């Protein structure tokens, strides 16, 4: 078991002020003495038989004494710790109050001492904020220009598609017109060819009939010429066919 010298060494190495260290030693020294006393007494009580009632009663008495001291020790510990906590809170409160007075003064003096640096920092912050603002405006402007360009391209594409659609329809209409014109021309040409063919056939028919008439007239003329008889007495020329028809 640790002795008082070891306890005193521990308290001294704890970093507490001398007065506080002495007060702690005084607060716990009686508990240490009780522990030393009963460490010796406890070893003299040895129970080996059931008839050692006195020794058992002595062990009970010692245990109850130590229990009482242990409970008192725990209460003392809590009381001292609570007192220490209250002291700690009081110290923190006082320090905070004093700091609330000292810090603004310190900050004011720091601002006066480093006025040039603070002004430069303010100007640097202002320059940085201005640069950020200009960059943001540039990005927004570029985004708006990009959107406008995208919209213009979309409108141009829509206009070109519309123009192409109009041109396609006009081309289809022109092709239909050309086909219709070609059909009319083909029909006109066919009609003209048919008319020319009919006229040519009619002309050939007229020529054929005219030829027939010419041949017929020539034949008749030849027949008349063959039928002509000249009177040897008077020289009168008469048609032998008519003379034959008269005498018949």
Steps between C-alpha positions, in 0.01 A plus 500: 500500500616855427630700799457869580830587332377359169169686541681826571719446193193444283333817627820701452535379140136588424598862437271644769597803704668416832205618706257290297731199510525528884121538527449182296748309714319618813159404353604141421767427763254353751369259237857397427563436870187286529612301194848446651349394833259246356752366253691370806188398702338315208799265470465397864147372444520152349190276511563130452224343716128556538530562874714815453202725559705777662732526202198507264343774711826696495516461119142630477577800721810583300313464171224735618755754618681487166169520313405808699840657427475409135156665475633804682801506269274493193287780647812704573622441147170616352485804729854606413440438131175696508678780681776480242242514220333804657841658536578412140172651379564810709849529355361456146229760564742756636738435212220535245387830651853633497557372145179674385667824613853424389435346158323805343781725625758256366321479167475879479872539575579223249298687238695818573831315498429320174291773338703485176471123478127513577440764236694295247300193601177698454616621159606147406160369610328775300718422195424130535127564536508734200691243297248234603215733407653579159570131440142413592366774272725375219384142550135611508553715188674215317224263607238746372693544174532125465129460561424778250731340243337163563157660456617676180634173359178326592300775329730485195461123482124533530500769228722289272280197555195710417669642190609152395146376552366790290763432231415130507131574459572753227728247328233233527241746366735596215568135422125432501451802275775378267346153493159649427652720226688202359176300504318779320781531248502126449124502454526800267778333306302176482191692390702692243664180376162333485355799316796511264464127442131543433570794270769300323262207462228733374748655260605159377133408468434816297806441290398140450148604393642773283730246341208270452306784337796584283549140400128465440491816293805389312339167439181664390696735279684204352175314452347804334796537279480137404126533437534806275431428129563750226260502208705463184235685305444813706782471750264517797630326811242317704500259794453150386353411835227754470431393138483143617269594782273692254475215252445255770 
